[in-house]
């Protein structure tokens, strides 16, 4: 598979994107949430679901 422009942009490009989202998360905490995804996929999924539940006030 050939890589597209974004995939070949390099680490500097991705760092700029990450930094921009961190600024947004700081400036607009009601709209953006930073999630640590260093764990496994299931743990990350559970964190996301918990945040969504709190935001939408849904309790299962």
LINNORQUI-V810304 format. One record per run of one state. SS is the DSSP state (~ for helix, > for strand, _ for the rest). FROM is the first residue (numbers start at 1). TO is the last residue. Records with the same first field share a line. If there is no record, write none. Layout:
SS=FROM-TO + FROM-TO
This chain:
_=1-10 + 28-40 + 57-60
~=11-27 + 41-56
